[in-house]
Amino acid sequence: MIKDNIEFVEENILNACRKAGRERSEVTLIAVSKTKPVSDIRQAMDCGIRTFGENKVQEIRDKTEEITEPVNWHMIGHLQANKVKYLPGRVCMIHSVDNRKLADEIEKQFAKADTVIDVLIEVNMAGEDSKFGLTPEETPDFVKEISSLPHLNIRGLMTIAPYTEDAESNRIFFKGLRELKNKINSMDIPGVNMDTLSMGMTGDYQVAIEEGATFVRVGTGIFGERDYSKTV
């Protein structure tokens, strides 16, 4: 099932890239493996997937201890400052930076590890109360505020669009995130040159690619529905 799902998703990504006049190499597929067992991740690895996204620090800790092959782990979920200390050496990118306290803790912990971490700023494009993230209006000033932190490399922006049966309805949010990235780049903030947009999930990643996504986060579309009653 996982192999067939990945082939289907890859075909959709390629078609979306062609439609947008983009190269397939411009888009990285993140297989969102939250709540899924290592055996499922290894099946995806066998199909060539090398980038995985997790929502919880504990799962990243457990899975990186078991999977020692060279794969890229992304922290894509809401991150509490007191959990940051477990991430150096385990993840290559944090997608969900949205407040100064968290940014300062990331700086502190990655400075201890003497390494620089790529980060994305989470933006709540739809203004949903149930979602984390800065407003689009707050984001440029926040980027400027944390841009001097030497162990954070601000690569771009991330958003979680509303759940919808109509992917087209989320185009406005993906387009808005792309325009926000361009606006921030035009501000010429020292040390900041954003090249990354993490947007689009199982239900809408094709539209996101058409609007400039460089990372798409696909979980259910690869691994199937999740059983949240199980712990990993």
KACORKA-V833730 format. One record per run of one state. SS is the DSSP state (H for helix, E for strand, - for the rest). FROM is the first residue (numbers start at 1). TO is the last residue. Records with the same first field share a line. If there is no record, write none. Layout:
# KACORKA-V833730
SS=FROM-TO + FROM-TO
This chain:
# KACORKA-V833730
-=1-1 + 21-23 + 27-27 + 33-37 + 47-50 + 55-56 + 67-71 + 76-80 + 87-92 + 98-99 + 113-116 + 124-133 + 135-135 + 147-151 + 159-166 + 187-195 + 199-204 + 211-214 + 219-219 + 224-232
H=2-20 + 24-26 + 38-46 + 57-66 + 81-86 + 100-112 + 136-146 + 167-186 + 205-210 + 220-223
E=28-32 + 51-54 + 72-75 + 93-97 + 117-123 + 134-134 + 152-158 + 196-198 + 215-218
